[in-house]
Amino acid sequence: MKFGSFAGKVVAAGAAALMVFGQDVSAHGDEASVAEAIQDQLVGKQIIFGDLHNHTGYSPDGSGTPKMAYESAKMNGLDFIAITEHSEGLNLIANEEEGVNTPLPYRTEWEDIQYQAEQISDESFTAIRGFEWSDPYQGHFNVWFSKHYTDVFRSPGTPSMKPFWNWFQTDTSLRGGSDGIGGFNHPGREPGKLDDLAYVPEVDDRVVSIEVFNRDDIYESTYVEALDNGWHVGAIGVSDHHGDNWGDPTFARTGIIADENSHAAVRAALEKHHVYATQDSNYQMVFTGDGQMMGAELTTDQPVQLNVVGNDPDAGESIVKAELVTNGGQVVDTYEPTTAGQSFEWSTTTPATTEDAWYFVRLTQADGEMIYSSPIWVKK
């Protein structure tokens, strides 16, 4: 599932090659400038695919074990996966009766998720431990890479998210979550909508994502709302899987542009918002502004050159519409290719404005599947 790295000129490894000089080039842009921007950003990098929101029987509404989930995801071709159990009850003992061959001394479920992740992770597969903080009124929030976890009993969300944000900023020596990063889950499904996505500047650099795809649901409106409120979040797609076929290619996924496939590289890419949400299991896409990768924060009083390059390794799947979306969810430019092709390129510029703005790209395939980029922020 990996997208080959670049060095010197545009080349690609394996069958999943990104066609920078594609079959369909917009009159808005120039092939050479697009290719140059992509080369500048992707030297030594690759696109990997995975799922950052999954459950097993360690959650009351799931099935199986983390070991089974990691193995299934790897078998199904994912490059990375996070197990993010509902955090209530993670202090229970993970024992053989639950189907986990846990040697003495017994581990807690929280400890066992990490143990199983360490056993299966290698240079081609990254297994991640996380947890899902769940409040029936406010909603749900995933945390990854933290040493500790919390739950709604210790960090309640009703009537305010403040107890959770306090934990998220508390040092690990006090069993806090200051070492983790996190993201908004299916935002808007619960009535509190995580304090209506109110901006908290103290944690903005570690709240790295928002689920645009969760199962079959699309949360574009809350993606827009979070960006309008000031959050710097990237777009991800997840399965929120509670079954027994983790990594099924029919599930939404997250594409990550990373230096390598490792825990450190996945985390760094999430923090930089070098990610995108895709309903297509292997769609490869790069979005840049003035040569900077999506997630960039640019300061300029000039129009920004935006470039999108994409490819689907599967024959017969093509982009039929590309839209540039900005503040308030306004579509400020649209491109509809006149010919079908697996590869896709589009170059445009930001509209004239005196206001700070964010921009993301929404792609629609002929089969109806969609891809959302993370934003580029432009400060005047």
QUIKA-V60559 format. One record per pair of residues at least 24 apart in sequence whose C-alpha atoms are under 6 Angstrom apart, sorted by the first residue. I is the first residue (numbers start at 0). J is the second residue. If there is no record, write none. Layout:
# QUIKA-V60559
i j
I J
I J
This chain:
# QUIKA-V60559
i j
1 46
1 47
2 45
2 46
3 45
4 43
4 44
4 45
5 41
5 42
5 43
6 42
15 312
17 310
18 342
21 342
22 340
23 343
24 344
25 345
27 346
27 347
28 346
36 290
44 257
44 258
45 256
45 257
46 255
46 256
47 78
47 254
47 255
48 77
48 78
48 253
48 254
49 77
49 78
49 79
49 80
49 252
49 253
50 80
50 237
50 252
51 80
51 81
52 81
52 83
52 237
52 239
53 82
53 83
53 239
53 240
54 82
54 83
54 84
54 240
54 241
58 84
58 85
61 241
62 242
65 112
66 115
68 245
71 245
72 245
72 246
75 246
78 124
79 124
79 125
79 126
80 126
81 127
81 128
82 128
82 129
83 129
83 130
83 131
84 130
84 131
85 131
86 130
86 131
86 150
87 150
125 261
136 189
136 190
136 191
137 191
137 192
137 193
138 189
138 192
138 193
139 184
140 182
140 183
140 184
141 181
141 182
142 180
142 181
143 179
143 180
143 181
144 179
145 176
145 178
145 179
147 174
180 205
180 206
181 206
181 207
182 206
182 207
182 208
182 209
183 209
184 210
185 210
196 225
198 228
198 229
207 232
207 270
208 232
208 233
208 234
209 234
210 235
210 236
211 235
211 236
212 236
212 237
213 237
213 238
214 238
223 328
233 272
233 373
234 275
234 276
234 373
235 275
235 276
236 276
236 277
248 280
251 277
251 278
252 277
275 371
275 372
275 373
276 370
276 371
277 370
278 368
278 369
282 311
283 309
283 310
284 308
284 309
293 373
293 374
293 375
294 374
294 375
295 375
296 376
296 377
297 377
298 377
298 378
298 379
299 379
300 379
302 349
303 348
303 349
304 348
305 346
305 347
305 348
306 345
306 346
307 344
307 345
308 343
308 344
309 342
309 343
310 341
310 342
311 341
316 341
317 341
317 364
317 365
318 363
318 364
319 363
319 364
319 365
320 362
320 363
321 361
321 362
322 360
322 361
323 359
323 360
324 358
324 359
325 357
325 358
355 379
